[in-house]
């Protein structure tokens, strides 16, 4: 069963549609085979423009996004500045949510258990 889910995930990642103005695709880091979660960022017109499966501590140009969608397991924190700088939004629940940041310049995959303890 896990093998089929992994193949579906790889197919999903390889078929991500790229949009403007935030046309970026980020490579996946190493993932535990038990957790294949991702966060997709959407631009002002609702087009999916970036998919993350791991931490990216510095997005050179930053991304203007209005919404994020968490799929699978895992949690993410989005920051306005590189390396966890500036204001942040924590994405912990599956589905779409509005992002109240001017720009996203770093994305960190988090341990949900740690986030729950700090809430």
Biopython code that builds the backbone (N, CA, C, O; Angstrom):
import numpy as np
from Bio.PDB.StructureBuilder import StructureBuilder

atoms = [
    (1, "UNK", "N", (0.829, -1.201, 0.000)),
    (1, "UNK", "CA", (0.000, 0.000, 0.000)),
    (1, "UNK", "C", (0.866, 1.255, 0.000)),
    (1, "UNK", "O", (0.625, 2.178, -0.778)),
    (2, "UNK", "N", (1.901, 1.292, 0.894)),
    (2, "UNK", "CA", (2.780, 2.445, 0.965)),
    (2, "UNK", "C", (3.463, 2.727, -0.360)),
    (2, "UNK", "O", (3.681, 3.884, -0.719)),
    (3, "UNK", "N", (3.802, 1.662, -1.091)),
    (3, "UNK", "CA", (4.460, 1.800, -2.390)),
    (3, "UNK", "C", (3.558, 2.543, -3.370)),
    (3, "UNK", "O", (4.031, 3.415, -4.099)),
    (4, "UNK", "N", (2.250, 2.209, -3.399)),
    (4, "UNK", "CA", (1.305, 2.866, -4.300)),
    (4, "UNK", "C", (1.145, 4.342, -3.937)),
    (4, "UNK", "O", (1.104, 5.195, -4.824)),
    (5, "UNK", "N", (1.055, 4.647, -2.646)),
    (5, "UNK", "CA", (0.924, 6.039, -2.212)),
    (5, "UNK", "C", (2.149, 6.836, -2.613)),
    (5, "UNK", "O", (2.026, 7.977, -3.059)),
    (6, "UNK", "N", (3.339, 6.251, -2.461)),
    (6, "UNK", "CA", (4.572, 6.930, -2.841)),
    (6, "UNK", "C", (4.577, 7.227, -4.338)),
    (6, "UNK", "O", (4.978, 8.316, -4.748)),
    (7, "UNK", "N", (4.136, 6.270, -5.161)),
    (7, "UNK", "CA", (4.088, 6.481, -6.607)),
    (7, "UNK", "C", (3.097, 7.576, -6.976)),
    (7, "UNK", "O", (3.373, 8.392, -7.857)),
    (8, "UNK", "N", (1.943, 7.602, -6.308)),
    (8, "UNK", "CA", (0.951, 8.647, -6.570)),
    (8, "UNK", "C", (1.534, 10.003, -6.198)),
    (8, "UNK", "O", (1.368, 10.972, -6.938)),
    (9, "UNK", "N", (2.213, 10.083, -5.064)),
    (9, "UNK", "CA", (2.825, 11.335, -4.638)),
    (9, "UNK", "C", (3.866, 11.812, -5.644)),
    (9, "UNK", "O", (3.897, 12.993, -5.990)),
    (10, "UNK", "N", (4.722, 10.900, -6.118)),
    (10, "UNK", "CA", (5.737, 11.274, -7.107)),
    (10, "UNK", "C", (5.093, 11.755, -8.398)),
    (10, "UNK", "O", (5.585, 12.695, -9.022)),
    (11, "UNK", "N", (4.004, 11.126, -8.801)),
    (11, "UNK", "CA", (3.280, 11.559, -9.985)),
    (11, "UNK", "C", (2.715, 12.955, -9.768)),
    (11, "UNK", "O", (2.800, 13.803, -10.657)),
    (12, "UNK", "N", (2.143, 13.201, -8.601)),
    (12, "UNK", "CA", (1.600, 14.521, -8.279)),
    (12, "UNK", "C", (2.681, 15.591, -8.326)),
    (12, "UNK", "O", (2.480, 16.655, -8.912)),
    (13, "UNK", "N", (3.827, 15.313, -7.712)),
    (13, "UNK", "CA", (4.920, 16.282, -7.685)),
    (13, "UNK", "C", (5.445, 16.552, -9.089)),
    (13, "UNK", "O", (5.770, 17.693, -9.419)),
    (14, "UNK", "N", (5.532, 15.511, -9.921)),
    (14, "UNK", "CA", (6.082, 15.697, -11.261)),
    (14, "UNK", "C", (5.105, 16.386, -12.200)),
    (14, "UNK", "O", (5.506, 16.827, -13.278)),
    (15, "UNK", "N", (3.821, 16.493, -11.819)),
    (15, "UNK", "CA", (2.851, 17.117, -12.710)),
    (15, "UNK", "C", (2.338, 18.451, -12.180)),
    (15, "UNK", "O", (1.254, 18.889, -12.565)),
    (16, "UNK", "N", (3.090, 19.097, -11.311)),
    (16, "UNK", "CA", (2.695, 20.392, -10.763)),
    (16, "UNK", "C", (2.654, 21.424, -11.891)),
    (16, "UNK", "O", (3.584, 21.523, -12.692)),
    (17, "UNK", "N", (1.582, 22.176, -11.939)),
    (17, "UNK", "CA", (1.469, 23.239, -12.932)),
    (17, "UNK", "C", (2.133, 24.496, -12.401)),
    (17, "UNK", "O", (1.942, 24.869, -11.244)),
    (18, "UNK", "N", (2.903, 25.140, -13.243)),
    (18, "UNK", "CA", (3.606, 26.353, -12.851)),
    (18, "UNK", "C", (2.830, 27.543, -13.383)),
    (18, "UNK", "O", (2.368, 27.527, -14.524)),
    (19, "UNK", "N", (2.681, 28.589, -12.555)),
    (19, "UNK", "CA", (1.922, 29.764, -12.971)),
    (19, "UNK", "C", (2.760, 31.021, -12.793)),
    (19, "UNK", "O", (3.831, 30.980, -12.187)),
    (20, "UNK", "N", (2.283, 32.106, -13.307)),
    (20, "UNK", "CA", (2.911, 33.409, -13.113)),
    (20, "UNK", "C", (2.071, 34.160, -12.102)),
    (20, "UNK", "O", (0.886, 33.852, -11.979)),
    (21, "UNK", "N", (2.598, 35.115, -11.379)),
    (21, "UNK", "CA", (3.956, 35.633, -11.397)),
    (21, "UNK", "C", (4.900, 34.909, -10.457)),
    (21, "UNK", "O", (6.073, 35.278, -10.386)),
    (22, "UNK", "N", (4.443, 33.895, -9.732)),
    (22, "UNK", "CA", (5.337, 33.267, -8.763)),
    (22, "UNK", "C", (5.755, 31.885, -9.237)),
    (22, "UNK", "O", (5.721, 30.926, -8.467)),
    (23, "UNK", "N", (6.145, 31.780, -10.486)),
    (23, "UNK", "CA", (6.437, 30.484, -11.095)),
    (23, "UNK", "C", (7.703, 29.862, -10.544)),
    (23, "UNK", "O", (8.800, 30.094, -11.053)),
    (24, "UNK", "N", (7.541, 29.077, -9.507)),
    (24, "UNK", "CA", (8.660, 28.408, -8.857)),
    (24, "UNK", "C", (8.222, 26.998, -8.484)),
    (24, "UNK", "O", (7.090, 26.790, -8.047)),
    (25, "UNK", "N", (9.111, 26.039, -8.657)),
    (25, "UNK", "CA", (8.908, 24.684, -8.172)),
    (25, "UNK", "C", (10.132, 24.339, -7.358)),
    (25, "UNK", "O", (11.257, 24.586, -7.794)),
    (26, "UNK", "N", (9.931, 23.771, -6.182)),
    (26, "UNK", "CA", (11.038, 23.497, -5.282)),
    (26, "UNK", "C", (11.184, 22.001, -5.107)),
    (26, "UNK", "O", (10.198, 21.289, -4.918)),
    (27, "UNK", "N", (12.418, 21.527, -5.170)),
    (27, "UNK", "CA", (12.661, 20.092, -5.080)),
    (27, "UNK", "C", (12.396, 19.600, -3.662)),
    (27, "UNK", "O", (12.571, 20.322, -2.680)),
    (28, "UNK", "N", (11.977, 18.368, -3.597)),
    (28, "UNK", "CA", (11.669, 17.764, -2.309)),
    (28, "UNK", "C", (12.947, 17.361, -1.601)),
    (28, "UNK", "O", (13.899, 16.897, -2.228)),
    (29, "UNK", "N", (12.958, 17.540, -0.299)),
    (29, "UNK", "CA", (14.044, 17.038, 0.518)),
    (29, "UNK", "C", (13.758, 15.587, 0.866)),
    (29, "UNK", "O", (12.805, 15.003, 0.350)),
    (30, "UNK", "N", (14.556, 15.011, 1.715)),
    (30, "UNK", "CA", (14.311, 13.636, 2.126)),
    (30, "UNK", "C", (13.118, 13.589, 3.062)),
    (30, "UNK", "O", (13.024, 14.377, 4.003)),
    (31, "UNK", "N", (12.217, 12.674, 2.802)),
    (31, "UNK", "CA", (11.006, 12.530, 3.601)),
    (31, "UNK", "C", (10.969, 11.163, 4.241)),
    (31, "UNK", "O", (11.464, 10.185, 3.681)),
    (32, "UNK", "N", (10.388, 11.104, 5.399)),
    (32, "UNK", "CA", (10.119, 9.818, 6.029)),
    (32, "UNK", "C", (9.090, 9.101, 5.174)),
    (32, "UNK", "O", (8.160, 9.732, 4.671)),
    (33, "UNK", "N", (9.235, 7.812, 5.003)),
    (33, "UNK", "CA", (8.279, 7.065, 4.187)),
    (33, "UNK", "C", (6.891, 7.047, 4.826)),
    (33, "UNK", "O", (5.907, 6.739, 4.152)),
    (34, "UNK", "N", (6.799, 7.371, 6.110)),
    (34, "UNK", "CA", (5.503, 7.365, 6.779)),
    (34, "UNK", "C", (4.771, 8.697, 6.669)),
    (34, "UNK", "O", (3.607, 8.785, 7.061)),
    (35, "UNK", "N", (5.418, 9.736, 6.146)),
    (35, "UNK", "CA", (4.777, 11.053, 6.047)),
    (35, "UNK", "C", (5.089, 11.681, 4.698)),
    (35, "UNK", "O", (6.235, 12.023, 4.410)),
    (36, "UNK", "N", (4.066, 11.827, 3.884)),
    (36, "UNK", "CA", (4.249, 12.401, 2.555)),
    (36, "UNK", "C", (3.415, 13.663, 2.392)),
    (36, "UNK", "O", (2.672, 13.795, 1.419)),
    (37, "UNK", "N", (3.532, 14.588, 3.332)),
    (37, "UNK", "CA", (2.739, 15.808, 3.288)),
    (37, "UNK", "C", (3.370, 16.894, 2.446)),
    (37, "UNK", "O", (4.567, 16.862, 2.160)),
    (38, "UNK", "N", (2.546, 17.862, 2.050)),
    (38, "UNK", "CA", (3.034, 19.001, 1.275)),
    (38, "UNK", "C", (2.162, 20.217, 1.540)),
    (38, "UNK", "O", (1.031, 20.102, 2.011)),
    (39, "UNK", "N", (2.711, 21.383, 1.228)),
    (39, "UNK", "CA", (1.928, 22.611, 1.271)),
    (39, "UNK", "C", (2.060, 23.263, -0.112)),
    (39, "UNK", "O", (3.161, 23.418, -0.640)),
    (40, "UNK", "N", (0.917, 23.634, -0.678)),
    (40, "UNK", "CA", (0.873, 24.311, -1.970)),
    (40, "UNK", "C", (0.484, 25.756, -1.726)),
    (40, "UNK", "O", (-0.468, 26.029, -0.995)),
    (41, "UNK", "N", (1.215, 26.688, -2.335)),
    (41, "UNK", "CA", (0.913, 28.113, -2.210)),
    (41, "UNK", "C", (0.217, 28.590, -3.473)),
    (41, "UNK", "O", (0.563, 28.183, -4.582)),
    (42, "UNK", "N", (-0.782, 29.470, -3.285)),
    (42, "UNK", "CA", (-1.597, 29.982, -4.389)),
    (42, "UNK", "C", (-1.442, 31.489, -4.497)),
    (42, "UNK", "O", (-1.354, 32.187, -3.487)),
    (43, "UNK", "N", (-1.410, 31.987, -5.726)),
    (43, "UNK", "CA", (-1.255, 33.424, -5.960)),
    (43, "UNK", "C", (-2.586, 34.155, -5.813)),
    (43, "UNK", "O", (-3.588, 33.569, -5.404)),
    (44, "UNK", "N", (-2.581, 35.460, -6.156)),
    (44, "UNK", "CA", (-3.749, 36.328, -5.971)),
    (44, "UNK", "C", (-4.968, 35.885, -6.754)),
    (44, "UNK", "O", (-6.094, 36.152, -6.334)),
    (45, "UNK", "N", (-4.774, 35.208, -7.892)),
    (45, "UNK", "CA", (-5.904, 34.780, -8.716)),
    (45, "UNK", "C", (-6.316, 33.338, -8.439)),
    (45, "UNK", "O", (-7.189, 32.800, -9.120)),
    (46, "UNK", "N", (-5.692, 32.709, -7.444)),
    (46, "UNK", "CA", (-6.066, 31.360, -7.055)),
    (46, "UNK", "C", (-5.365, 30.243, -7.799)),
    (46, "UNK", "O", (-5.775, 29.086, -7.705)),
    (47, "UNK", "N", (-4.307, 30.569, -8.541)),
    (47, "UNK", "CA", (-3.548, 29.547, -9.261)),
    (47, "UNK", "C", (-2.444, 28.981, -8.378)),
    (47, "UNK", "O", (-1.728, 29.728, -7.711)),
    (48, "UNK", "N", (-2.310, 27.656, -8.376)),
    (48, "UNK", "CA", (-1.233, 27.016, -7.613)),
    (48, "UNK", "C", (0.096, 27.395, -8.250)),
    (48, "UNK", "O", (0.290, 27.224, -9.454)),
    (49, "UNK", "N", (1.005, 27.910, -7.437)),
    (49, "UNK", "CA", (2.267, 28.364, -8.016)),
    (49, "UNK", "C", (3.501, 27.742, -7.387)),
    (49, "UNK", "O", (4.575, 27.804, -7.986)),
    (50, "UNK", "N", (3.397, 27.144, -6.205)),
    (50, "UNK", "CA", (4.564, 26.543, -5.559)),
    (50, "UNK", "C", (4.133, 25.385, -4.683)),
    (50, "UNK", "O", (3.145, 25.476, -3.955)),
    (51, "UNK", "N", (4.883, 24.291, -4.760)),
    (51, "UNK", "CA", (4.627, 23.122, -3.947)),
    (51, "UNK", "C", (5.868, 22.837, -3.124)),
    (51, "UNK", "O", (6.969, 22.750, -3.667)),
    (52, "UNK", "N", (5.697, 22.689, -1.805)),
    (52, "UNK", "CA", (6.822, 22.409, -0.914)),
    (52, "UNK", "C", (6.571, 21.093, -0.186)),
    (52, "UNK", "O", (5.460, 20.828, 0.272)),
    (53, "UNK", "N", (7.613, 20.274, -0.086)),
    (53, "UNK", "CA", (7.547, 19.049, 0.705)),
    (53, "UNK", "C", (8.621, 19.059, 1.787)),
    (53, "UNK", "O", (8.744, 18.103, 2.553)),
    (54, "UNK", "N", (9.393, 20.132, 1.848)),
    (54, "UNK", "CA", (10.467, 20.241, 2.837)),
    (54, "UNK", "C", (10.762, 21.716, 3.091)),
    (54, "UNK", "O", (10.151, 22.597, 2.487)),
    (55, "UNK", "N", (11.702, 21.967, 3.987)),
    (55, "UNK", "CA", (12.103, 23.329, 4.335)),
    (55, "UNK", "C", (12.847, 23.994, 3.189)),
    (55, "UNK", "O", (13.660, 23.367, 2.510)),
    (56, "UNK", "N", (12.557, 25.271, 2.985)),
    (56, "UNK", "CA", (13.338, 26.112, 2.073)),
    (56, "UNK", "C", (13.572, 27.412, 2.838)),
    (56, "UNK", "O", (12.660, 28.230, 2.965)),
    (57, "UNK", "N", (14.794, 27.610, 3.351)),
    (57, "UNK", "CA", (15.053, 28.716, 4.263)),
    (57, "UNK", "C", (15.289, 30.060, 3.596)),
    (57, "UNK", "O", (15.380, 31.079, 4.281)),
    (58, "UNK", "N", (15.389, 30.083, 2.268)),
    (58, "UNK", "CA", (15.604, 31.359, 1.593)),
    (58, "UNK", "C", (15.107, 31.306, 0.152)),
    (58, "UNK", "O", (15.755, 30.729, -0.721)),
    (59, "UNK", "N", (13.951, 31.915, -0.080)),
    (59, "UNK", "CA", (13.425, 32.041, -1.434)),
    (59, "UNK", "C", (13.934, 33.371, -1.979)),
    (59, "UNK", "O", (13.493, 34.429, -1.532)),
    (60, "UNK", "N", (14.836, 33.330, -2.915)),
    (60, "UNK", "CA", (15.570, 34.525, -3.352)),
    (60, "UNK", "C", (14.678, 35.727, -3.671)),
    (60, "UNK", "O", (14.973, 36.842, -3.241)),
    (61, "UNK", "N", (13.609, 35.519, -4.406)),
    (61, "UNK", "CA", (12.748, 36.641, -4.790)),
    (61, "UNK", "C", (11.496, 36.743, -3.930)),
    (61, "UNK", "O", (10.802, 37.759, -3.968)),
    (62, "UNK", "N", (11.205, 35.727, -3.171)),
    (62, "UNK", "CA", (9.980, 35.715, -2.390)),
    (62, "UNK", "C", (8.775, 35.418, -3.268)),
    (62, "UNK", "O", (8.852, 35.494, -4.494)),
    (63, "UNK", "N", (7.682, 35.084, -2.638)),
    (63, "UNK", "CA", (6.455, 34.733, -3.345)),
    (63, "UNK", "C", (5.297, 35.558, -2.801)),
    (63, "UNK", "O", (5.131, 35.686, -1.588)),
    (64, "UNK", "N", (4.507, 36.111, -3.693)),
    (64, "UNK", "CA", (3.282, 36.795, -3.294)),
    (64, "UNK", "C", (2.167, 35.764, -3.345)),
    (64, "UNK", "O", (1.768, 35.310, -4.417)),
    (65, "UNK", "N", (1.675, 35.404, -2.176)),
    (65, "UNK", "CA", (0.635, 34.375, -2.102)),
    (65, "UNK", "C", (-0.538, 34.865, -1.278)),
    (65, "UNK", "O", (-0.395, 35.730, -0.415)),
    (66, "UNK", "N", (-1.701, 34.297, -1.559)),
    (66, "UNK", "CA", (-2.920, 34.646, -0.822)),
    (66, "UNK", "C", (-3.509, 33.457, -0.091)),
    (66, "UNK", "O", (-4.345, 33.627, 0.797)),
    (67, "UNK", "N", (-3.078, 32.235, -0.458)),
    (67, "UNK", "CA", (-3.677, 31.054, 0.134)),
    (67, "UNK", "C", (-2.661, 29.918, 0.173)),
    (67, "UNK", "O", (-1.749, 29.857, -0.651)),
    (68, "UNK", "N", (-2.832, 29.016, 1.146)),
    (68, "UNK", "CA", (-2.007, 27.809, 1.247)),
    (68, "UNK", "C", (-2.932, 26.619, 1.430)),
    (68, "UNK", "O", (-3.991, 26.727, 2.048)),
    (69, "UNK", "N", (-2.513, 25.472, 0.878)),
    (69, "UNK", "CA", (-3.295, 24.240, 1.037)),
    (69, "UNK", "C", (-2.373, 23.144, 1.545)),
    (69, "UNK", "O", (-1.395, 22.787, 0.888)),
    (70, "UNK", "N", (-2.690, 22.616, 2.715)),
    (70, "UNK", "CA", (-1.922, 21.524, 3.310)),
    (70, "UNK", "C", (-2.566, 20.212, 2.903)),
    (70, "UNK", "O", (-3.775, 20.029, 3.037)),
    (71, "UNK", "N", (-1.731, 19.293, 2.398)),
    (71, "UNK", "CA", (-2.205, 17.969, 2.014)),
    (71, "UNK", "C", (-1.335, 16.920, 2.677)),
    (71, "UNK", "O", (-0.130, 17.115, 2.838)),
    (72, "UNK", "N", (-1.936, 15.818, 3.058)),
    (72, "UNK", "CA", (-1.195, 14.750, 3.714)),
    (72, "UNK", "C", (-0.868, 15.142, 5.146)),
    (72, "UNK", "O", (-1.606, 15.892, 5.785)),
    (73, "UNK", "N", (0.243, 14.624, 5.633)),
    (73, "UNK", "CA", (0.620, 14.907, 7.014)),
    (73, "UNK", "C", (1.709, 15.983, 7.058)),
    (73, "UNK", "O", (2.277, 16.343, 6.027)),
    (74, "UNK", "N", (1.988, 16.480, 8.233)),
    (74, "UNK", "CA", (3.011, 17.500, 8.411)),
    (74, "UNK", "C", (2.419, 18.868, 8.669)),
    (74, "UNK", "O", (1.227, 19.096, 8.464)),
    (75, "UNK", "N", (3.268, 19.774, 9.121)),
    (75, "UNK", "CA", (2.898, 21.162, 9.389)),
    (75, "UNK", "C", (3.996, 22.049, 8.803)),
    (75, "UNK", "O", (5.140, 21.618, 8.661)),
    (76, "UNK", "N", (3.646, 23.273, 8.468)),
    (76, "UNK", "CA", (4.593, 24.210, 7.873)),
    (76, "UNK", "C", (4.427, 25.587, 8.500)),
    (76, "UNK", "O", (3.329, 25.968, 8.904)),
    (77, "UNK", "N", (5.525, 26.327, 8.576)),
    (77, "UNK", "CA", (5.466, 27.727, 8.973)),
    (77, "UNK", "C", (6.009, 28.546, 7.809)),
    (77, "UNK", "O", (7.093, 28.273, 7.293)),
    (78, "UNK", "N", (5.233, 29.565, 7.399)),
    (78, "UNK", "CA", (5.612, 30.463, 6.307)),
    (78, "UNK", "C", (6.071, 31.779, 6.921)),
    (78, "UNK", "O", (5.427, 32.296, 7.833)),
    (79, "UNK", "N", (7.178, 32.323, 6.429)),
    (79, "UNK", "CA", (7.746, 33.562, 6.979)),
    (79, "UNK", "C", (7.881, 34.631, 5.903)),
    (79, "UNK", "O", (8.096, 34.327, 4.729)),
    (80, "UNK", "N", (7.750, 35.900, 6.324)),
    (80, "UNK", "CA", (7.910, 37.033, 5.406)),
    (80, "UNK", "C", (9.365, 37.271, 5.022)),
    (80, "UNK", "O", (9.634, 37.869, 3.980)),
    (81, "UNK", "N", (10.294, 36.819, 5.834)),
    (81, "UNK", "CA", (11.718, 37.022, 5.556)),
    (81, "UNK", "C", (12.439, 35.674, 5.529)),
    (81, "UNK", "O", (11.902, 34.668, 5.993)),
    (82, "UNK", "N", (13.651, 35.659, 4.988)),
    (82, "UNK", "CA", (14.474, 34.453, 4.943)),
    (82, "UNK", "C", (14.860, 34.018, 6.355)),
    (82, "UNK", "O", (14.889, 34.828, 7.281)),
    (83, "UNK", "N", (15.154, 32.732, 6.501)),
    (83, "UNK", "CA", (15.670, 32.163, 7.755)),
    (83, "UNK", "C", (14.800, 32.465, 8.967)),
    (83, "UNK", "O", (15.298, 32.899, 10.006)),
    (84, "UNK", "N", (13.505, 32.236, 8.831)),
    (84, "UNK", "CA", (12.531, 32.417, 9.926)),
    (84, "UNK", "C", (12.361, 33.869, 10.369)),
    (84, "UNK", "O", (12.006, 34.129, 11.519)),
    (85, "UNK", "N", (12.609, 34.797, 9.480)),
    (85, "UNK", "CA", (12.509, 36.208, 9.839)),
    (85, "UNK", "C", (11.133, 36.798, 9.578)),
    (85, "UNK", "O", (10.372, 36.289, 8.756)),
    (86, "UNK", "N", (10.826, 37.870, 10.281)),
    (86, "UNK", "CA", (9.585, 38.606, 10.074)),
    (86, "UNK", "C", (8.367, 37.887, 10.615)),
    (86, "UNK", "O", (8.475, 36.932, 11.384)),
    (87, "UNK", "N", (7.197, 38.367, 10.196)),
    (87, "UNK", "CA", (5.940, 37.756, 10.632)),
    (87, "UNK", "C", (5.810, 36.362, 10.043)),
    (87, "UNK", "O", (6.441, 36.036, 9.038)),
    (88, "UNK", "N", (4.977, 35.540, 10.687)),
    (88, "UNK", "CA", (4.821, 34.161, 10.217)),
    (88, "UNK", "C", (3.374, 33.701, 10.304)),
    (88, "UNK", "O", (2.562, 34.267, 11.035)),
    (89, "UNK", "N", (3.076, 32.665, 9.543)),
    (89, "UNK", "CA", (1.785, 31.990, 9.585)),
    (89, "UNK", "C", (2.071, 30.500, 9.698)),
    (89, "UNK", "O", (2.867, 29.954, 8.935)),
    (90, "UNK", "N", (1.416, 29.844, 10.655)),
    (90, "UNK", "CA", (1.578, 28.401, 10.834)),
    (90, "UNK", "C", (0.434, 27.695, 10.114)),
    (90, "UNK", "O", (-0.732, 28.037, 10.309)),
    (91, "UNK", "N", (0.770, 26.710, 9.281)),
    (91, "UNK", "CA", (-0.219, 25.929, 8.537)),
    (91, "UNK", "C", (-0.235, 24.533, 9.151)),
    (91, "UNK", "O", (0.703, 23.757, 8.973)),
    (92, "UNK", "N", (-1.322, 24.218, 9.882)),
    (92, "UNK", "CA", (-1.399, 22.946, 10.602)),
    (92, "UNK", "C", (-2.607, 22.104, 10.218)),
    (92, "UNK", "O", (-2.637, 20.910, 10.514)),
    (93, "UNK", "N", (-3.597, 22.693, 9.572)),
    (93, "UNK", "CA", (-4.782, 21.906, 9.245)),
    (93, "UNK", "C", (-4.880, 21.688, 7.742)),
    (93, "UNK", "O", (-4.514, 22.549, 6.941)),
    (94, "UNK", "N", (-5.377, 20.531, 7.389)),
    (94, "UNK", "CA", (-5.501, 20.178, 5.973)),
    (94, "UNK", "C", (-6.529, 21.071, 5.302)),
    (94, "UNK", "O", (-7.472, 21.554, 5.928)),
    (95, "UNK", "N", (-6.319, 21.275, 4.017)),
    (95, "UNK", "CA", (-7.222, 22.100, 3.235)),
    (95, "UNK", "C", (-6.631, 23.489, 3.026)),
    (95, "UNK", "O", (-5.485, 23.758, 3.387)),
    (96, "UNK", "N", (-7.440, 24.364, 2.433)),
    (96, "UNK", "CA", (-6.979, 25.713, 2.102)),
    (96, "UNK", "C", (-7.211, 26.676, 3.251)),
    (96, "UNK", "O", (-8.190, 26.566, 3.990)),
    (97, "UNK", "N", (-6.284, 27.631, 3.387)),
    (97, "UNK", "CA", (-6.467, 28.721, 4.342)),
    (97, "UNK", "C", (-5.836, 29.983, 3.778)),
    (97, "UNK", "O", (-4.859, 29.924, 3.032)),
    (98, "UNK", "N", (-6.406, 31.121, 4.144)),
    (98, "UNK", "CA", (-5.901, 32.416, 3.704)),
    (98, "UNK", "C", (-4.595, 32.727, 4.409)),
    (98, "UNK", "O", (-4.435, 32.439, 5.595)),
    (99, "UNK", "N", (-3.661, 33.318, 3.673)),
    (99, "UNK", "CA", (-2.355, 33.693, 4.208)),
    (99, "UNK", "C", (-2.293, 35.210, 4.303)),
    (99, "UNK", "O", (-2.433, 35.901, 3.294)),
    (100, "UNK", "N", (-2.087, 35.729, 5.500)),
    (100, "UNK", "CA", (-2.066, 37.168, 5.756)),
    (100, "UNK", "C", (-0.632, 37.684, 5.836)),
    (100, "UNK", "O", (-0.247, 38.302, 6.828)),
    (101, "UNK", "N", (0.151, 37.435, 4.802)),
    (101, "UNK", "CA", (1.533, 37.933, 4.728)),
    (101, "UNK", "C", (1.708, 38.706, 3.428)),
    (101, "UNK", "O", (1.088, 38.378, 2.417)),
    (102, "UNK", "N", (2.552, 39.733, 3.456)),
    (102, "UNK", "CA", (2.836, 40.492, 2.235)),
    (102, "UNK", "C", (3.599, 39.634, 1.222)),
    (102, "UNK", "O", (3.346, 39.694, 0.019)),
    (103, "UNK", "N", (4.540, 38.832, 1.738)),
    (103, "UNK", "CA", (5.432, 38.051, 0.894)),
    (103, "UNK", "C", (5.871, 36.821, 1.690)),
    (103, "UNK", "O", (5.983, 36.895, 2.913)),
    (104, "UNK", "N", (6.120, 35.703, 1.029)),
    (104, "UNK", "CA", (6.686, 34.522, 1.675)),
    (104, "UNK", "C", (8.106, 34.347, 1.155)),
    (104, "UNK", "O", (8.324, 34.157, -0.041)),
    (105, "UNK", "N", (9.080, 34.414, 2.080)),
    (105, "UNK", "CA", (10.486, 34.281, 1.693)),
    (105, "UNK", "C", (11.170, 33.059, 2.304)),
    (105, "UNK", "O", (12.314, 32.758, 1.963)),
    (106, "UNK", "N", (10.478, 32.349, 3.210)),
    (106, "UNK", "CA", (11.005, 31.078, 3.704)),
    (106, "UNK", "C", (9.861, 30.200, 4.180)),
    (106, "UNK", "O", (8.850, 30.679, 4.693)),
    (107, "UNK", "N", (10.052, 28.889, 3.993)),
    (107, "UNK", "CA", (9.055, 27.885, 4.346)),
    (107, "UNK", "C", (9.770, 26.821, 5.165)),
    (107, "UNK", "O", (10.789, 26.282, 4.734)),
    (108, "UNK", "N", (9.240, 26.518, 6.344)),
    (108, "UNK", "CA", (9.857, 25.519, 7.205)),
    (108, "UNK", "C", (8.864, 24.406, 7.506)),
    (108, "UNK", "O", (7.759, 24.648, 7.992)),
    (109, "UNK", "N", (9.282, 23.190, 7.208)),
    (109, "UNK", "CA", (8.474, 22.033, 7.588)),
    (109, "UNK", "C", (8.701, 21.805, 9.074)),
    (109, "UNK", "O", (9.842, 21.772, 9.533)),
    (110, "UNK", "N", (7.619, 21.647, 9.825)),
    (110, "UNK", "CA", (7.696, 21.571, 11.280)),
    (110, "UNK", "C", (7.192, 20.228, 11.798)),
    (110, "UNK", "O", (6.443, 19.528, 11.117)),
    (111, "UNK", "N", (7.606, 19.887, 12.989)),
    (111, "UNK", "CA", (7.085, 18.739, 13.713)),
    (111, "UNK", "C", (5.782, 19.191, 14.370)),
    (111, "UNK", "O", (5.804, 20.031, 15.270)),
    (112, "UNK", "N", (4.667, 18.652, 13.940)),
    (112, "UNK", "CA", (3.358, 19.093, 14.454)),
    (112, "UNK", "C", (3.238, 18.902, 15.961)),
    (112, "UNK", "O", (2.545, 19.670, 16.630)),
    (113, "UNK", "N", (3.902, 17.894, 16.497)),
    (113, "UNK", "CA", (3.828, 17.655, 17.944)),
    (113, "UNK", "C", (4.443, 18.824, 18.713)),
    (113, "UNK", "O", (3.959, 19.176, 19.788)),
    (114, "UNK", "N", (5.496, 19.423, 18.177)),
    (114, "UNK", "CA", (6.147, 20.568, 18.820)),
    (114, "UNK", "C", (5.239, 21.794, 18.737)),
    (114, "UNK", "O", (5.107, 22.537, 19.709)),
    (115, "UNK", "N", (4.620, 22.002, 17.590)),
    (115, "UNK", "CA", (3.720, 23.141, 17.418)),
    (115, "UNK", "C", (2.540, 23.020, 18.381)),
    (115, "UNK", "O", (2.154, 24.010, 19.003)),
    (116, "UNK", "N", (1.955, 21.816, 18.514)),
    (116, "UNK", "CA", (0.826, 21.614, 19.425)),
    (116, "UNK", "C", (1.206, 21.924, 20.872)),
    (116, "UNK", "O", (0.396, 22.475, 21.617)),
    (117, "UNK", "N", (2.408, 21.582, 21.269)),
    (117, "UNK", "CA", (2.856, 21.859, 22.646)),
    (117, "UNK", "C", (3.036, 23.346, 22.895)),
    (117, "UNK", "O", (2.842, 23.818, 24.016)),
    (118, "UNK", "N", (3.410, 24.094, 21.850)),
    (118, "UNK", "CA", (3.647, 25.533, 22.004)),
    (118, "UNK", "C", (2.373, 26.347, 21.856)),
    (118, "UNK", "O", (2.391, 27.551, 22.109)),
    (119, "UNK", "N", (1.279, 25.735, 21.458)),
    (119, "UNK", "CA", (0.030, 26.474, 21.255)),
    (119, "UNK", "C", (-0.657, 26.805, 22.553)),
    (119, "UNK", "O", (-1.721, 27.425, 22.548)),
]
sb = StructureBuilder()
sb.init_structure("model")
sb.init_model(0)
sb.init_chain("A")
sb.init_seg("    ")
for serial, (resi, resn, name, xyz) in enumerate(atoms, 1):
    if name == "N":
        sb.init_residue(resn, " ", resi, " ")
    sb.init_atom(name, np.array(xyz, "f"), 0.0, 1.0, " ", f" {name:<3s}", serial, name[0])
structure = sb.get_structure()
